[in-house]
């Protein structure tokens, strides 16, 4: 049986050389990325072509090259399975945005997003809500774990929200953050801190620029809701400092249920909650 023709152009058999180098859509991708030299010799086999590129180009160019190959392959699959068509320029834009995302993750976190290794209670007039998301990739399900505490580490509210049709863990974290903001608005709290261990989600909410990632809709809605508070601060903390909301999320995922507890928290969270409470009490004693 002969090779199937290219799903994009239908001009030639879909070999690796054609898909990643010779297809008109792919050529447009390389041109838009200013990497025309990536396809210099159509007689060269795929392995030789890739090896030759890595041998004679810089690390940054090789990085872009690999991301472009991934983007070309991903959108080829979307065309087949979801009938989603992209031009070469659109694929190139996706690759460029993805590389900017990676560069952003490597940037040092500003002081206002300074990381924390242990949970600390908020200032006296503020409420702190911590969020986390458990994610089941196989079933495209997530569970958001939320907990609101005051300056004495006393629990105002804890909540789990079971979500379906969630495409990625990244989206699950962004949704959990959005639901955290919404919960505090529903409780009519005015001075709040939103805290989670989803570094990129927090960073996007602190920045003024337009978000073009897969969570752009969540970022936009979260920023708009944050304006309804008197004070709303987004903070990043390390995973180990976010143990309470992490456990709440995973308890909710295990039971696949929504819960809403006032002045209480779910079973299985006691030890982490009490550890935060003891540290808070010790900190208050030291300040006296």
Residue, then its C-alpha position, 0 to 999 in steps of 0.5 A: x500500500x502506498x503512502x497517504x497523501x499529505x492531509x494539508x496540501x494533498x500534493x505529495x505523499x506524507x513522508x517525514x521530509x514532506x510533512x516537516x520540510x517540503x509541504x507549502x504550509x510548512x515552508x510558510x511556517x519556516x519563512x515566518x519564523x525566519x528559518x528558511x535555511x532550515x529546508x535547504x536541500x529537498x533531496x536530503x533525507x529527514x535524519x540527515x537534515x535534522x542532524x545537519x541543522x543541529x550540527x551547524x546552528x546555535x542552541x537558541x536556533x535548535x530550540x526554535x527548530x525543535x519547537x517548530x517541528x512539534x508545532x507542525x506535528x501537533x497541528x497536523x494531528x488537529x487537522x486529522x482528528x479535529x478538522x482544525x486548519x492552520x496556516x503556516x503563519x498561524x503555526x509560526x505564531x503559536x511556536x513564537x508564543x510558546x517560546x515566549x512562555x518558556x522564556x517567561x517561566x525562566x525569568x526571576x519572580x518579582x518581589x511582589x511574587x516572592x516565593x514562600x516555603x511555608x504558609x504564613x497568615x495574612x495581614x490583620x485586615x486581609x483574608x487569604x485564600x489558597x487554591x490548588x487543582x487536582x487533575x485527571x488527564x485520562x478523564x479530563x477532570x479536575x477538582x479545585x481545592x479552596x480554603x480561606x483563612x484569617x490572620x490567626x489561621x482560622x478557617x472561614x470557609x473551605x470548598x471543593x469544586x469538581x470540574x469536567x472537560x478540562x483539557x490540561x493541568x495548566x487550565x485546571x490551575x487557572x480555573x481553580x484560581x478563577x473560582x477562588x476569586x469568585x468565592x471571596x466575592x460571593x462572601x463579600x470580602x473586600x481585602x484579599x490575597x489570592x495565593x497558589x503554587x501555579x507560578x505561571x498562572x500567578x505571574x500572568x495575573x500580575x502582568x499588564x500585557x495581553x495573555x495569548x496562552x490557552x488560559x487567556x480567557x481565565x486570565x482576562x476574567x480573573x483580572x476583571x473580577x479582581x477589580x471589584x475588590x478594594x484590595x486584591x493581591x496575587x501571590x506565589x508560594x511553593x507547593x510544600x507551603x500550599x499543603x492544605x489546599x492541595x489536600x483539599x483538592x485531592x480529597x475532592x478528586x478522590x470523592x468526585x464531589x463538590x463540598x462547601x464548609x463554613x468554619x470547617x475543613x474536610x477530613x484528611x486535612x487536619x495535620x496540615x491545617x494544624x501545622x499552619x495554625x501552630x506556626x501562626x500562633x508561634x509567630x504571634x507570640x514572638x511579636x508580643 
